[in-house]
Amino acid sequence: MAEDFSADGMLDMYLYENGQLIEQLEATTLEKKDADSFDEADINEFFRVMHTIKGSSGIMMFDDIMKLAHKLEDVFYFIRESKPDNVPHMELVEHIFQVSDFISAEFDKIRDGGDPDGDAKELIDELDVFLKKIKNEATEDGKELPPANVQEPPKQFYIAPVATENSKFYRIHIFYRADTQMSNLRAYTAVYSLKEIAEDILYKPEDIVTNEASADVILADGFQMMLQTQSSKEKIEKLIDGSGVEKIDITECTPDEYIKGFEAPVIVNNGKVIDLDSDVETIEARVQKEQEAKKSEEPKPGDYVIKTKEPGKPKQLAKTRKEKPAAQTFISVNVAKMDMLMDLIGEIVIAESVVLQNPDLKVPGLSLNNFNKAAAQLTKFTSELMSRLFL
């Protein structure tokens, strides 16, 4: 099921979001092609577009798209950092259109079920020549070259835009019940549900789509996200709360802490701050001391009550907080059939997400009253089905 999940979920998202970026790139280039040069905002935006396409293509293992996007990103990186005066504008425009045409053609192949098998080597070589040309002109003018734009292995699907004064930064830690099935699927659903409000989002583990073993890690350690958004904590919790979730910790952090990502030394669990700086012996001693303190606590008033005496029986003490659990009924179920049922429910959840998030529904002026009613009913049934099976 993981392969279908990757193909249907991530691939659709990849094509849609990067297709939007290419359209944005082409529109800005067409608008400014007759100008003397691109302004600083344009260059920053072009760099971000190429950086995003490079990273997401690396995750999807579309190597030629990734390498070509990286090379054009290098060009924009140099222009952004060095601000050379004599960049051949029309030559740059031509390179941008060549790259966008190549990537768009590869996207079309993927949408048709084929492989992105185009060879980007010639375009990469041409961009390399262009980059060396503008670098040489810059050094002739006595300008210092910026550090190289180093390629790093892609870690996340999203690339952070510049934060605004309304941006907020959150650490999110979701804990799932120990008996939760397919927790990596639920983690992906949480990420996807924040997509509309996220200015940037990072998550850990990073391989929830491609690695089924990440489900065990999530059950053991929880699922962590770093979110940049303008939304409130209450709205975030409402979006990510779902079946199987035992507890959600959402804490606001500073921009500097957000930049540090998951390396920041504060993680909240059960309302307490976990100490990541002390050594193991110190932490173990502290935990043992806390456990001993709990054991030594005396019963408090109200912990015990006197049960009403029944005829012929003496009075007895009983803790009010402990009640005999209701008897459970068990039936024998074929394990293979149960696995098949859980897989099928997972596919239903994915299909539901694809339908409800379909970009075709965002057409201005489109009446969706009947669709929204049907979608709400579908969501109600799928939530009920999952809660019955997994809770």
C-alpha positions as CSV (number, residue, x, y, z in Angstrom):
1,M,0.0,0.0,0.0
2,A,2.9,2.3,0.6
3,E,3.7,2.4,-3.1
4,D,0.2,3.4,-4.0
5,F,0.2,6.0,-1.3
6,S,3.4,7.6,-2.6
7,A,2.2,7.6,-6.2
8,D,-1.3,8.9,-5.6
9,G,-0.7,11.3,-2.7
10,M,2.8,12.7,-3.1
11,L,2.9,12.6,-6.9
12,D,-0.3,14.5,-7.2
13,M,0.9,17.1,-4.7
14,Y,4.3,17.3,-6.5
15,L,2.7,17.9,-9.9
16,Y,0.2,20.4,-8.7
17,E,2.4,22.6,-6.6
18,N,5.4,22.6,-8.9
19,G,3.1,23.1,-11.9
20,Q,1.8,26.3,-10.2
21,L,5.4,27.4,-9.5
22,I,6.4,27.0,-13.2
23,E,3.3,29.0,-14.3
24,Q,4.3,31.7,-11.8
25,L,7.8,31.7,-13.1
26,E,6.7,32.0,-16.8
27,A,4.2,34.7,-16.0
28,T,6.7,37.0,-14.2
29,T,9.3,36.3,-17.0
30,L,6.8,37.3,-19.7
31,E,5.9,40.4,-17.8
32,K,9.5,41.6,-17.4
33,K,11.1,40.2,-20.6
34,D,11.1,43.7,-22.2
35,A,12.6,45.4,-19.2
36,D,16.3,46.1,-18.7
37,S,16.6,43.5,-15.9
38,F,14.7,41.7,-13.2
39,D,14.4,43.5,-9.9
40,E,15.5,42.1,-6.6
41,A,12.1,40.7,-5.7
42,D,11.9,38.8,-9.0
43,I,15.3,37.2,-8.4
44,N,14.4,36.2,-4.9
45,E,11.2,34.7,-6.2
46,F,12.9,32.9,-9.0
47,F,15.5,31.5,-6.6
48,R,12.7,30.2,-4.3
49,V,10.8,28.6,-7.2
50,M,13.9,26.7,-8.4
51,H,14.9,25.8,-4.8
52,T,11.5,24.3,-4.2
53,I,11.4,22.4,-7.5
54,K,14.9,21.1,-6.9
55,G,14.1,19.8,-3.4
56,S,10.8,18.2,-4.2
57,S,12.2,16.6,-7.4
58,G,15.0,15.2,-5.4
59,I,12.5,13.6,-3.0
60,M,10.6,12.1,-6.0
61,M,13.9,11.0,-7.5
62,F,13.4,12.9,-10.8
63,D,17.1,13.5,-11.2
64,D,17.2,15.4,-14.4
65,I,14.6,17.9,-13.3
66,M,16.4,18.2,-9.9
67,K,19.8,18.9,-11.6
68,L,18.4,21.4,-14.1
69,A,16.5,23.3,-11.4
70,H,19.7,23.3,-9.3
71,K,21.8,24.8,-12.0
72,L,19.3,27.6,-12.7
73,E,19.0,28.1,-9.0
74,D,22.8,28.6,-9.0
75,V,22.4,31.4,-11.5
76,F,19.8,33.2,-9.4
77,Y,21.9,32.6,-6.3
78,F,24.9,34.3,-7.8
79,I,22.8,37.2,-9.1
80,R,21.1,37.6,-5.7
81,E,24.3,37.5,-3.7
82,S,26.7,39.4,-6.0
83,K,24.2,41.8,-7.7
84,P,26.3,42.1,-10.9
85,D,25.5,45.0,-13.1
86,N,25.9,43.5,-16.6
87,V,23.7,40.4,-16.7
88,P,22.5,39.9,-20.3
89,H,18.8,40.2,-19.7
90,M,17.4,38.6,-22.9
91,E,19.9,35.8,-22.6
92,L,18.7,35.1,-19.1
93,V,15.1,35.2,-20.2
94,E,15.8,32.7,-22.9
95,H,17.4,30.3,-20.4
96,I,14.4,30.6,-18.1
97,F,12.0,29.7,-20.8
98,Q,14.1,26.8,-21.9
99,V,14.2,25.4,-18.4
100,S,10.5,25.9,-17.8
101,D,9.6,24.3,-21.2
102,F,11.8,21.3,-20.3
103,I,10.3,20.8,-16.8
104,S,6.7,21.3,-18.1
105,A,7.3,18.6,-20.8
106,E,8.6,16.3,-18.1
107,F,5.5,17.0,-15.9
108,D,3.3,16.1,-18.9
109,K,5.0,12.8,-19.3
110,I,4.5,12.0,-15.6
111,R,0.8,13.0,-15.8
112,D,0.3,10.6,-18.7
113,G,1.8,7.8,-16.7
114,G,5.2,7.8,-18.3
115,D,8.7,8.4,-17.0
116,P,10.5,11.8,-17.0
117,D,13.2,10.6,-19.3
118,G,14.3,13.9,-20.9
119,D,18.1,14.6,-21.0
120,A,18.8,18.0,-19.4
121,K,22.6,17.8,-19.9
122,E,22.7,20.3,-22.8
123,L,20.6,22.8,-21.0
124,I,22.7,22.4,-17.8
125,D,25.9,22.9,-19.9
126,E,24.5,26.1,-21.4
127,L,23.6,27.5,-18.0
128,D,27.0,26.6,-16.7
129,V,28.6,28.6,-19.5
130,F,26.2,31.6,-18.8
131,L,27.0,31.4,-15.1
132,K,30.8,31.5,-15.7
133,K,30.3,34.4,-18.1
134,I,28.6,36.6,-15.6
135,K,31.0,35.5,-12.8
136,N,34.0,36.6,-15.0
137,E,32.4,39.9,-15.7
138,A,31.8,40.4,-11.9
139,T,35.4,39.6,-11.0
140,E,36.6,42.0,-13.7
141,D,34.7,44.7,-12.0
142,G,36.5,43.8,-8.7
143,K,33.5,42.2,-7.0
144,E,34.0,39.3,-4.6
145,L,32.3,36.1,-5.5
146,P,29.8,34.7,-3.0
147,P,30.2,31.2,-1.5
148,A,29.1,28.3,-3.7
149,N,25.5,27.3,-3.6
150,V,26.0,23.9,-2.1
151,Q,23.5,21.1,-3.0
152,E,22.2,19.4,0.1
153,P,20.2,16.2,0.2
154,P,16.5,17.1,0.2
155,K,14.8,16.6,3.6
156,Q,11.4,18.2,3.2
157,F,8.8,18.8,0.6
158,Y,8.3,22.5,1.5
159,I,10.7,25.4,1.3
160,A,10.2,28.3,3.7
161,P,9.1,31.6,2.2
162,V,10.1,34.8,3.9
163,A,8.2,35.3,7.2
164,T,5.9,38.3,7.5
165,E,5.2,40.3,10.7
166,N,2.0,38.2,11.1
167,S,3.9,34.9,10.9
168,K,3.9,32.6,13.9
169,F,6.1,29.7,14.6
170,Y,5.0,26.5,16.3
171,R,6.5,23.2,17.5
172,I,3.9,20.4,17.2
173,H,4.2,17.0,18.7
174,I,1.4,14.4,18.0
175,F,1.2,11.3,20.1
176,Y,-0.8,8.3,18.9
177,R,-2.3,5.5,20.9
178,A,-0.1,2.4,21.1
179,D,-2.7,0.3,19.2
180,T,-3.0,2.8,16.3
181,Q,-2.6,1.2,12.9
182,M,-0.8,2.9,10.0
183,S,0.4,5.9,12.1
184,N,2.6,7.0,9.2
185,L,-0.5,7.4,7.1
186,R,-2.2,9.4,9.9
187,A,1.0,11.6,10.2
188,Y,0.9,12.3,6.4
189,T,-2.8,13.2,6.8
190,A,-1.9,15.7,9.5
191,V,0.8,17.3,7.3
192,Y,-1.7,17.5,4.4
193,S,-4.4,19.0,6.5
194,L,-2.1,21.9,7.4
195,K,-1.1,22.6,3.7
196,E,-3.6,25.4,3.2
197,I,-2.5,27.4,6.2
198,A,1.2,26.6,6.2
199,E,3.8,29.2,5.0
200,D,6.4,26.5,5.8
201,I,6.3,23.1,7.4
202,L,8.9,20.6,8.4
203,Y,8.3,17.2,9.9
204,K,10.1,14.3,11.6
205,P,10.4,11.4,10.7
206,E,10.9,12.6,7.1
207,D,10.2,9.4,5.3
208,I,6.6,8.8,6.4
209,V,5.5,8.1,2.8
210,T,8.3,5.9,1.5
211,N,9.2,4.0,4.7
212,E,6.5,1.9,6.4
213,A,8.9,1.3,9.3
214,S,8.4,5.0,10.2
215,A,5.1,4.0,11.7
216,D,6.9,2.2,14.5
217,V,9.1,5.3,15.2
218,I,6.0,7.5,15.3
219,L,4.2,5.2,17.8
220,A,7.3,5.2,20.0
221,D,8.4,8.8,19.8
222,G,5.4,10.7,18.4
223,F,5.3,12.7,15.2
224,Q,7.0,16.2,15.2
225,M,6.3,19.2,13.0
226,M,7.7,22.7,12.8
227,L,5.1,25.1,11.4
228,Q,5.2,28.6,10.1
229,T,1.8,30.1,9.7
230,Q,-0.5,33.0,10.5
231,S,-3.2,30.8,12.1
232,S,-3.9,30.3,15.8
233,K,-3.0,27.3,17.9
234,E,-6.7,26.4,18.2
235,K,-7.1,26.2,14.5
236,I,-4.0,24.1,14.1
237,E,-5.2,21.6,16.7
238,K,-8.6,21.4,15.1
239,L,-7.1,20.6,11.7
240,I,-4.7,17.9,12.9
241,D,-6.9,16.2,15.6
242,G,-8.1,12.9,14.3
243,S,-8.7,9.3,15.0
244,G,-5.9,7.5,16.9
245,V,-4.5,10.7,18.3
246,E,-3.9,10.5,22.1
247,K,-2.5,13.9,22.7
248,I,-1.3,17.0,20.8
249,D,1.4,19.4,22.2
250,I,1.5,22.7,20.4
251,T,4.0,25.3,21.6
252,E,4.9,28.7,20.1
253,C,8.6,29.3,19.5
254,T,10.7,32.2,18.3
255,P,12.0,32.5,14.7
256,D,15.5,31.6,15.8
257,E,14.2,28.5,17.5
258,Y,12.3,27.6,14.4
259,I,15.3,28.0,12.2
260,K,17.2,25.5,14.4
261,G,14.4,23.1,13.6
262,F,14.3,19.8,15.6
263,E,17.8,20.5,16.9
264,A,16.3,23.2,19.3
265,P,16.8,22.0,22.9
266,V,13.1,22.2,24.0
267,I,10.5,19.6,23.4
268,V,7.3,19.6,25.5
269,N,5.7,16.3,26.6
270,N,2.8,15.9,29.0
271,G,3.2,19.5,30.0
272,K,6.9,19.1,31.0
273,V,10.1,20.1,29.3
274,I,12.3,17.2,28.4
275,D,15.9,17.8,29.3
276,L,18.1,17.2,26.3
277,D,21.3,18.7,27.8
278,S,21.9,16.5,30.9
279,D,23.6,13.2,30.7
280,V,21.7,9.9,30.9
281,E,22.7,9.1,34.5
282,T,21.3,12.5,35.7
283,I,18.1,12.1,33.9
284,E,17.6,8.5,35.2
285,A,18.3,9.6,38.7
286,R,15.7,12.4,38.4
287,V,13.1,10.0,37.0
288,Q,13.7,7.5,39.8
289,K,13.4,10.3,42.4
290,E,10.1,11.4,40.9
291,Q,8.7,7.8,40.9
292,E,9.7,7.3,44.5
293,A,8.0,10.6,45.5
294,K,4.8,9.4,43.8
295,K,4.8,6.1,45.6
296,S,5.3,7.8,49.0
297,E,2.2,10.1,48.6
298,E,-0.4,9.5,51.3
299,P,-4.0,8.9,50.3
300,K,-5.9,12.2,50.1
301,P,-9.4,12.9,51.5
302,G,-12.0,11.7,49.0
303,D,-9.8,8.8,47.7
304,Y,-11.8,6.4,49.8
305,V,-15.5,6.2,50.6
306,I,-17.6,3.8,52.7
307,K,-19.7,1.5,50.6
308,T,-23.2,1.0,51.8
309,K,-23.5,-2.1,53.9
310,E,-25.5,-4.9,52.4
311,P,-27.4,-7.3,54.6
312,G,-25.1,-9.9,56.2
313,K,-21.9,-8.3,54.9
314,P,-19.4,-6.0,56.7
315,K,-18.6,-2.5,55.5
316,Q,-15.6,-2.2,53.2
317,L,-13.3,0.4,51.8
318,A,-13.1,1.0,48.1
319,K,-11.3,3.5,45.9
320,T,-13.8,5.7,44.1
321,R,-11.3,6.2,41.2
322,K,-11.1,2.5,40.4
323,E,-14.0,0.8,38.9
324,K,-14.3,-2.6,37.5
325,P,-13.9,-2.5,33.8
326,A,-16.8,-3.5,31.7
327,A,-16.6,-7.0,30.3
328,Q,-15.3,-7.2,26.7
329,T,-16.5,-9.5,24.1
330,F,-14.0,-11.0,21.7
331,I,-14.5,-12.8,18.4
332,S,-12.1,-14.7,16.2
333,V,-11.1,-12.9,13.0
334,N,-9.0,-14.1,10.1
335,V,-5.8,-12.0,10.3
336,A,-5.3,-11.8,6.6
337,K,-8.8,-10.5,6.2
338,M,-8.2,-7.9,8.9
339,D,-5.0,-6.8,7.2
340,M,-6.9,-6.5,3.9
341,L,-9.7,-4.4,5.6
342,M,-7.1,-2.0,7.2
343,D,-5.4,-1.6,3.9
344,L,-8.7,-0.9,2.2
345,I,-9.6,1.7,4.8
346,G,-6.3,3.4,4.3
347,E,-7.0,3.6,0.5
348,I,-10.4,5.1,1.3
349,V,-8.8,7.8,3.5
350,I,-6.3,8.6,0.7
351,A,-9.0,8.8,-1.9
352,E,-11.1,11.0,0.3
353,S,-8.1,13.4,0.8
354,V,-7.5,13.6,-3.0
355,V,-11.1,14.3,-3.7
356,L,-11.6,16.9,-1.1
357,Q,-8.3,18.7,-1.9
358,N,-8.8,18.6,-5.7
359,P,-7.6,21.9,-7.2
360,D,-10.5,21.8,-9.7
361,L,-12.8,22.7,-6.8
362,K,-11.2,26.1,-6.4
363,V,-12.6,27.6,-9.6
364,P,-14.0,31.1,-8.7
365,G,-17.8,31.2,-8.8
366,L,-18.3,27.5,-8.7
367,S,-21.3,26.5,-6.6
368,L,-20.3,23.6,-4.2
369,N,-23.2,23.5,-1.8
370,N,-24.4,20.0,-2.7
371,F,-20.8,18.8,-3.0
372,N,-19.9,20.2,0.4
373,K,-22.9,18.4,2.0
374,A,-22.0,15.1,0.4
375,A,-18.3,15.7,1.4
376,A,-19.3,16.3,5.0
377,Q,-21.3,13.1,5.0
378,L,-18.4,11.2,3.5
379,T,-16.0,12.6,6.1
380,K,-18.4,11.7,8.9
381,F,-18.7,8.1,7.7
382,T,-14.9,7.6,7.1
383,S,-14.1,9.1,10.5
384,E,-16.7,6.8,12.1
385,L,-15.3,3.8,10.3
386,M,-11.7,4.5,11.3
387,S,-12.7,5.3,14.9
388,R,-14.7,2.0,15.2
389,L,-11.8,0.0,13.8
390,F,-8.7,1.7,15.4
391,L,-9.9,3.3,18.6
